[in-house]
Amino acid sequence: MGVSKKGKRKIMIDGNVYWWFAEEGAGGEPVVHILAADHSFLADCNMYCPVLRITKDSRKGVRDLVIPFDVSDRYAAFTPKYIEELIRIGISDNFNTLGGE
């Protein structure tokens, strides 16, 4: 089954296709959702919280990753560069999970 492309933006990283979109979270904060085209990766990130919540990853499982920069100071909005950085953090083996896992 494919990914619905309506309202989503496409980004390619290392030959893999990802789709992303931003929406208002429950508390009014901007939240971005990222999904791999093959459904192997699904992540969410609140603009004002330095955590990338990975809710599906076929290679590494579910986890919360610390983002190594201050999100609110670095970007005023979700940009393709910011989304690329989030995806690279999510697929990398070099970033720390919360709780010391």
Secondary structure, 3 states (H helix, E strand, C coil): CCCCCCCCEEEEECCEEEEEEEEECCCCCEEEEEEECCCCEEEEEECCCCEEEEEEECCCCCEEEECCCCHHHHCCCCCHHHHHHHHHHHHCCCCCEHHHC
